[in-house]
Amino acid sequence: MAGTLMVSLDLELFWGMLDVCSLEAYQENVLGGRRAIPELLKLFRKYDIHATWAAVGFLFAEDYEDLQPFLPKERPTYDNGQLDAYAYLETVGKNEKEAPCFYGASLIREISQYPHQEIGTHTFSHYYCREAGQTVEQFASDLEAAKAIANAHGYALTSVILPRNQCEEEYTEVIRSLGFTAYRDEENDWIHRRVKNRILMRGFRLLDAYLPLTGHGCHAAKWEKGLWNFTGSRLYRPILKPLQFLEGLRIHRIKRQMRYAAEHDLMYHLWWHPHNIGTMTQQNLAQLEELFRYFTRLKETYGMQSMNMAEAAEAMSQTRETIHKKYGLQNRDENKG
C-alpha cells in the first residue's frame, strides 16, 4: 500500500481534563476547540484529509435523560477519584446548551456530514486502562456502553482510541471481542519504552517535537488476531508562546516524517485534541493547512494517500485476504500480516 497520512482526533471536550485542572482554568480552550471544529472540517474537505474522530460516549447524548439508559452497571473503581467521570455527571449541567464543555451531540452530527470523516469511540467515560483500581470487566462494560449509545444515535463504531493511548493486551482483547477492527496504539519509540517518570517523559516528548530524538516515527500497520493496530506517530502540539521562535523547527520535523512515510510506503499517524487548538486557533489552523498543502505535494510526487482508521482497516484486510488466498496462508499464524 502507498504511503499513508492518517489523522485522528480525540473528541473529549473537558472529560479528559478532570484530573489535570479546573474547568475555569481550561474552559477557554474547550470552547475554542468547539469553535475550531467547523474550520478544521473545511480544511479537511479542501485538502481531502480523511480523519477519525474518536468521541467520548457521553457526547452522543442529547441531554442527561438521553444518557441515563446507557450508563453501565459496572463502573471504574479508580483509586484516584478525580478520574471518575461518572461522579461529575450530576454537577455539569443537563444538556449541550447548559454544559457545552461536557455534551457534544451537535458536534458529532456536524462532523458526520462531511466526507471521509469517521466517527469512532474514545470509550464511554474517557476510561483509563492503566490506572489503579479499575478492572478489565469494568472496561468491557464501559466500551459496550459506548457502542450502544452510538448505535442508538445512528453511528456504527469500528475504531477505538483509548484515552492517553493506555493500551494493554487484555484490554485490546476486549476491543476485538466487541467487533471493533482498529485501534491506535501509543507511539513506539525509546521515550515511551524506557522513560517511566511522567514528568521526564513529557520533557523528552516536548523536545522531540522540535529535534529528531526518535527518528521518522512511521509505521506499518500491525495485524493482531483480527484487530488492526495503527500506531500513533506524532501528537500535533499547539503553538507554545514561549517557544514560538522554534515553530519552524517543529513543522519541518513533521514534514520530514511525512516525507519518509511517502518515500517508504509507510503510515504516518498524526493526532491531536480539538481543544489543543482552542487558543491561538488561527495560527494553529494556518500551520495545519501548511502541513496539508505539503501532503498534497507528497500525493502528487509519491502517490501518498489519506485514510481514516476504518478505511485503512478495510483496505488492509482486503489486501491481507488476497495475499493469503494467493499463497494458501489462511491457517498460518494469525499474528503475522
Order of alpha helices (4+ residues) and beta strands (2+ residues): beta-alpha-beta-alpha-alpha-beta-alpha-beta-alpha-beta-alpha-alpha-beta-beta-beta-alpha-beta-alpha-beta-alpha
